[in-house]
Amino acid sequence: YGLVALALGCGAGPIGADLERVHHGLSLAGPVEVGFNAPEGLTDPLGDDLAAYIDGASQTLDAALYKLTHLGVVDALRRAQERGVRVRIVSDSKHRDRRDAQPAYDSLEGAGVAIVYDHRKADMHHKFLVRDGLDVWVGSYTPLRMAVTHAEDALTIRDADVAEAFTREFEEMFTERLFNRAKSDDTQHEFVIDGVRVEVYFSPT
């Protein structure tokens, strides 16, 4: 997983204010937005928010996704590719040819999206996207077609330095074909966004 910790205290400023307005789906303003899916699998606002996030890409989109079956997210990725965004995906190979996921991967590969699979027994369990090298979507949420029954969360972090750390993690997998313990602990861990300390870590390194 990618792990993000926000160190929030008194007088945290804009990020702390945003956290007071958390709701289902993502909050609407600030450098860090926080969202949760609705309970009982009744709706999936995080899927809609993720598709909108992808639709906002103008140049590049790097996505590390454990599994992908959500049709709205697949369509958003295809739209990005069709409008000239460089779309790259890393995914866990065990889902590639399963009945529920194969149509999504076939659709993306057919649209020319470059996908790298881990080809390992251990899971490539990331769920993050880096958009235009400027911001990051990250959380426990997996974009699946089935009704959401798990409690899930997501953050959008608008900070180029944080995006660079996630991009480095992505490049190890996509370009260097390194996964799990073959990766290096070579990313920055501590950042300051609007005066608030943010920490970022990747397992297992």
Secondary structure by P-SEA (a helix, b strand, c coil): cbbbbbbccccccaaaaaaaaccccccccccbbbbbccccccccaaaaaaaaaaaacccbbbbbccccccaaaaaaaaaaaaaccbbbbbbccccccccccaaaaaaaaaabbbbbbcccccccccccccccccbbbbccccccccccccccbbbbbccaaaaaaaaaaaaacccccccccccccccccccccccbbbbbbbccc
